């Protein structure tokens, strides 16, 4: 197993906006040695939840690929 560190940063803020009050900027990597991906900007709590879930699944899949 490789010694890899993953990172997920969510910067959330609230704005008075008629369609959605949430603004979230997400930066992530599954290997900090490779740097962070470009930020994703989201405005829906479900979209943020889905993003985090997908990131965790990707991280888990990479861990299984690396082996024990």
Residue, then its C-alpha position, 0 to 999 in steps of 0.5 A: x500500500x502506498x502512503x498517500x494523503x487525500x484532502x477535501x476542502x469545502x469553503x461554504x458561505x451563505x448569500x441572500x440569493x433567490x434560488x439558493x442560499x448556499x455557495x460552496x467552493x470545493x477543492x480536492x485531491x486523492x494524492x496531495x503530492x499531485x496537487x489540488x484539482x481546480x475548484x468546483x463551485x456548487x450552490x445546492x446542498x445535495x450537490x455538495x453531498x453527492x460530490x463528497x460521496x463520489x470523492x470518498x468512493x473514488x478514494x476507496x477505489x484507489x485504495x483497493x487498487x493500491x492493495x494492502 
